């Protein structure tokens, strides 16, 4: 059984999904990639927009997309640093 993702891991997964799609993603694709309910994803999206990690763009034909900001890219880089630190000292949480 997999362990439950923490808040920081979920944020990483959302931002990583956007990065992996070239920095811009449609909401439906993000929903599938982040593996969250519609309600939970909405809460995370709201927070990430408020904190400047992502932007929401409305294009032609009212199609919405989310784009990663420079702050979002910075989060991904720093998150990798923290994970490497935790792993190097054997501090991973037990399942």
C-alpha positions in Angstrom: 0.0 0.0 0.0 1.4 3.4 -0.9 1.8 6.0 1.7 -0.4 9.1 1.6 1.1 12.2 -0.1 1.7 15.2 2.0 0.8 18.7 1.1 4.2 19.7 -0.2 4.4 16.5 -2.3 0.9 17.3 -3.8 2.1 20.9 -4.7 5.2 19.4 -6.2 3.1 17.0 -8.3 0.8 19.8 -9.5 3.7 22.1 -10.5 5.7 19.2 -12.0 2.7 18.2 -14.2 2.6 21.8 -15.5 6.3 21.8 -16.1 6.2 18.4 -17.9 3.6 19.8 -20.3 5.9 22.6 -21.4 4.9 25.0 -18.7 1.2 25.3 -19.6 -1.6 22.7 -19.1 -5.3 22.5 -19.5 -7.4 22.0 -16.3 -8.6 18.5 -17.3 -5.1 17.3 -18.0 -3.9 18.7 -14.7 -6.7 16.9 -12.9 -5.7 13.6 -14.3 -2.0 14.1 -13.8 -2.3 15.4 -10.2 -4.6 12.5 -9.1 -6.8 14.7 -7.0 -10.5 15.1 -6.8 -12.0 18.2 -8.6 -12.7 19.9 -5.2 -9.2 19.2 -3.8 -7.5 20.4 -7.0 -9.6 23.5 -7.0 -8.4 24.3 -3.5 -4.7 23.8 -4.4 -5.1 25.8 -7.6 -6.6 28.7 -5.7 -3.7 28.7 -3.2 -1.0 28.3 -5.9 -2.5 31.3 -7.8 -2.7 33.4 -4.7 0.9 32.7 -3.8 2.1 33.4 -7.4 3.3 29.8 -8.3 1.0 29.6 -11.3 -1.1 31.9 -13.5 -4.5 31.2 -15.1 -4.9 32.2 -18.7 -8.1 32.3 -20.7 -7.4 31.8 -24.4 -9.5 31.6 -27.5 -12.9 29.9 -27.2 -12.8 30.4 -23.5 -10.3 27.6 -23.0 -8.5 27.9 -19.7 -4.9 27.0 -19.1 -2.5 27.1 -16.1 1.1 28.3 -16.5 4.0 27.9 -14.2 5.6 31.1 -13.0 9.2 31.7 -12.2 8.3 31.2 -8.5 6.8 27.8 -9.4 10.0 26.7 -11.2 11.9 27.9 -8.2 9.7 25.8 -5.9 10.5 22.7 -8.0 14.2 23.3 -7.8 14.2 23.9 -4.0 11.9 20.9 -3.4 14.5 18.7 -5.2 17.2 20.1 -2.9 15.2 19.3 0.2 14.4 15.7 -1.0 18.1 15.1 -1.7 19.0 16.4 1.8 16.4 14.1 3.5 17.5 11.1 1.5 21.2 11.7 2.2 20.6 11.6 5.9 18.2 8.7 5.8 15.3 10.7 7.1 12.6 9.4 4.8 9.4 8.6 6.6 8.5 4.9 7.0 5.4 3.7 5.2 
